């Protein structure tokens, strides 16, 4: 196996993603777990870049790292009276989690083993086009326009509901 700079960077992102994902589920401090989740999400974005999915990589960073993770951190820091919240895991939960994790690993390895090899389009010298144009055309001119609009209205309703729930009532 030939190790080029490209493969070393890919394996670096893969190792970073897996290692920080393990830290997310094993660390007992919830704030440390949230910051490890941030590293995991950045690693996934890096892996999307290697798949030439530039739109997904940008969406991963903007939506998940920039939005969801900040929301999790603010929620944890504002709702808990103390930052040293300890999570208690019983032995049965740990065993069940290990069994599920091993089953998922076996399923992923079976899918990887049965997937035919495909040549990277960029490696044969052809110029890759950005995926954002084709995704935008599919969403706004294709069959996904109605689901896209339904999801946007649903998210707007959820945002208004969250604002109503979180505001303090004026009591007279």
JOFEN-V952271 format. One record per residue. N is the residue number from 1. RES is the residue in one letter. OMEGA is omega in whole degrees, 0 to 359 (NA if undefined). Layout:
{{N & RES & OMEGA} {N & RES & OMEGA}}
This chain:
{{1 & X & 182} {2 & X & 180} {3 & X & 174} {4 & X & 178} {5 & X & 180} {6 & X & 180} {7 & X & 177} {8 & X & 178} {9 & X & 178} {10 & X & 179} {11 & X & 175} {12 & X & 177} {13 & X & 180} {14 & X & 179} {15 & X & 178} {16 & X & 181} {17 & X & 181} {18 & X & 182} {19 & X & 180} {20 & X & 174} {21 & X & 176} {22 & X & 178} {23 & X & 180} {24 & X & 186} {25 & X & 182} {26 & X & 183} {27 & X & 184} {28 & X & 180} {29 & X & 187} {30 & X & 178} {31 & X & 176} {32 & X & 177} {33 & X & 179} {34 & X & 178} {35 & X & 175} {36 & X & 175} {37 & X & 177} {38 & X & 179} {39 & X & 178} {40 & X & 181} {41 & X & 174} {42 & X & 178} {43 & X & 177} {44 & X & 177} {45 & X & 176} {46 & X & 177} {47 & X & 175} {48 & X & 178} {49 & X & 179} {50 & X & 177} {51 & X & 185} {52 & X & 176} {53 & X & 185} {54 & X & 179} {55 & X & 179} {56 & X & 178} {57 & X & 179} {58 & X & 178} {59 & X & 178} {60 & X & 182} {61 & X & 185} {62 & X & 187} {63 & X & 187} {64 & X & 181} {65 & X & 185} {66 & X & 185} {67 & X & 187} {68 & X & 183} {69 & X & 176} {70 & X & 177} {71 & X & 178} {72 & X & 181} {73 & X & 178} {74 & X & 179} {75 & X & 179} {76 & X & 185} {77 & X & 182} {78 & X & 184} {79 & X & 181} {80 & X & 179} {81 & X & 180} {82 & X & 182} {83 & X & 182} {84 & X & 179} {85 & X & 181} {86 & X & 179} {87 & X & 181} {88 & X & 180} {89 & X & 179} {90 & X & 185} {91 & X & 180} {92 & X & 178} {93 & X & 180} {94 & X & 179} {95 & X & 179} {96 & X & 178} {97 & X & 178} {98 & X & 180} {99 & X & 179} {100 & X & 179} {101 & X & 179} {102 & X & 178} {103 & X & 178} {104 & X & 177} {105 & X & 179} {106 & X & 178} {107 & X & 179} {108 & X & 178} {109 & X & 177} {110 & X & 178} {111 & X & 179} {112 & X & 181} {113 & X & 183} {114 & X & 178} {115 & X & 180} {116 & X & 179} {117 & X & 176} {118 & X & 184} {119 & X & 178} {120 & X & 185} {121 & X & 183} {122 & X & 183} {123 & X & 180} {124 & X & 173} {125 & X & 179} {126 & X & 181} {127 & X & 178} {128 & X & 176} {129 & X & 178} {130 & X & 182} {131 & X & 184} {132 & X & 181} {133 & X & 181} {134 & X & 177} {135 & X & 178} {136 & X & 178} {137 & X & 179} {138 & X & 183} {139 & X & 189} {140 & X & 180} {141 & X & 188} {142 & X & 185} {143 & X & 184} {144 & X & 181} {145 & X & 181} {146 & X & 177} {147 & X & 178} {148 & X & 179} {149 & X & 178} {150 & X & 179} {151 & X & 179} {152 & X & 177} {153 & X & 178} {154 & X & 178} {155 & X & 176} {156 & X & 177} {157 & X & 178} {158 & X & 179} {159 & X & 178} {160 & X & 178} {161 & X & 178} {162 & X & 178} {163 & X & 178} {164 & X & 181} {165 & X & 187} {166 & X & 182} {167 & X & 179} {168 & X & 180} {169 & X & 174} {170 & X & 183} {171 & X & 182} {172 & X & NA}}
